[in-house]
Amino acid sequence: MMGKSNKLIRLDPNKLAGLELNNFAPYPSETVLSGISEHERWQFDHDELFVGAYQAKPAKLALEDYPYDEFMYLLSGKIDITDKDGNLQSFFPGQALVLKKGFTGTFEMIGNVRKIAIVAGEQYSPPK
């Protein structure tokens, strides 16, 4: 990563390929509807923005009142998002989305999901 004074965040291609990512805390058990609660990430920066590479095993999560706006660019796998009214949207590699603060519904990661995630830094609090 370049120095913060450069105001440039370089995204390491190895990290984007899912290499040498760091494991972190499982999802809260009450949110896991099915699948494996294993995921890892690499944090490129966490100042004004959290920018990271994220990778997860297949899992379906129940989200309630999502805590922040999150931009996601899907690199691998598939994501199915179903809102509380039952509306399903699917996302594939090369597609992007913003999961808005307050979202309630399910978030299903199918296959080995890898994505770039961007969140306003003051809103993001990583899992412990």
C-alpha positions in Angstrom: 0.0 0.0 0.0 1.3 3.5 -0.8 1.6 6.1 1.9 -1.6 7.7 3.1 -0.2 11.1 2.1 -0.3 10.1 -1.5 -4.1 9.8 -1.3 -3.9 6.7 -3.5 -4.9 3.2 -2.5 -3.2 0.5 -4.6 -5.2 -2.8 -4.6 -2.7 -5.7 -4.6 -3.6 -8.2 -7.4 -2.5 -11.1 -5.2 -4.9 -10.1 -2.5 -7.7 -9.6 -5.0 -6.9 -13.2 -6.2 -7.6 -14.4 -2.6 -4.0 -15.1 -1.7 -2.7 -14.5 1.8 -5.9 -13.0 3.2 -6.4 -12.9 7.0 -9.1 -15.0 8.7 -11.4 -13.2 11.0 -14.3 -13.8 13.4 -17.2 -16.0 12.3 -20.5 -14.5 11.5 -22.7 -14.2 14.6 -24.4 -17.7 14.9 -27.9 -16.2 14.9 -27.3 -14.7 11.5 -26.2 -17.9 9.8 -29.1 -19.7 8.1 -27.0 -22.3 6.3 -23.5 -22.9 5.1 -20.1 -22.4 6.6 -19.2 -19.4 8.8 -15.7 -19.0 7.4 -14.4 -15.8 5.8 -11.2 -13.9 5.3 -10.2 -10.4 4.2 -7.4 -8.0 3.5 -7.7 -4.4 4.5 -6.1 -2.1 2.0 -6.9 1.1 3.9 -9.1 2.3 6.8 -9.0 6.0 7.0 -11.8 8.0 5.3 -12.7 4.7 3.5 -12.4 1.0 4.4 -11.2 -0.7 1.2 -10.7 -4.4 1.3 -10.7 -7.7 -0.4 -13.1 -10.2 1.1 -13.5 -14.0 0.5 -16.1 -16.4 2.0 -17.2 -20.0 1.9 -20.8 -20.6 0.8 -23.3 -19.3 3.4 -26.7 -17.8 3.7 -27.0 -15.0 6.2 -30.0 -13.2 7.7 -29.3 -9.5 7.8 -31.4 -7.1 9.8 -31.0 -3.3 9.6 -27.6 -3.5 7.9 -25.3 -1.0 9.7 -23.7 0.9 6.8 -23.8 1.5 3.0 -21.4 -1.0 1.4 -20.2 -1.0 -2.3 -19.3 -4.5 -3.5 -17.6 -5.5 -6.7 -17.9 -9.3 -7.2 -14.7 -11.1 -8.4 -15.9 -14.7 -8.1 -18.8 -16.8 -7.0 -22.4 -15.6 -6.9 -24.4 -13.5 -4.5 -28.2 -13.8 -4.1 -29.9 -11.0 -2.1 -33.5 -11.3 -1.1 -35.2 -8.3 0.5 -37.8 -8.6 3.3 -40.6 -8.5 0.6 -39.1 -11.6 -1.1 -37.6 -9.8 -4.1 -34.5 -11.7 -5.3 -31.5 -10.2 -7.1 -28.5 -12.2 -8.2 -25.0 -10.9 -8.8 -22.2 -12.5 -10.7 -18.4 -11.8 -11.3 -17.9 -8.4 -12.9 -21.1 -7.0 -11.4 -21.3 -4.4 -8.6 -23.9 -3.4 -6.1 -24.4 -1.1 -3.1 -26.1 -2.8 -0.1 -27.8 0.2 1.6 -27.7 0.9 5.3 -30.9 -0.4 6.9 -31.3 -3.4 4.5 -33.2 -6.4 5.9 -33.3 -9.7 4.1 -31.0 -12.6 3.2 -27.5 -12.4 1.7 -26.5 -15.8 0.2 -22.9 -16.4 -1.0 -22.8 -19.3 -3.5 -19.5 -20.8 -4.4 -16.3 -19.2 -3.3 -17.3 -15.6 -3.1 -14.6 -13.0 -3.5 -15.3 -9.3 -3.7 -13.9 -5.8 -3.3 -15.7 -3.9 -0.5 -15.7 -0.2 0.1 -17.4 1.4 3.2 -17.1 4.9 4.6 -14.4 4.5 7.3 -16.2 6.2 10.1 -19.2 3.8 9.7 -17.2 0.5 9.4 -16.4 -1.5 12.5 -14.7 -4.8 11.6 -15.6 -8.1 13.3 -13.4 -8.9 16.3 
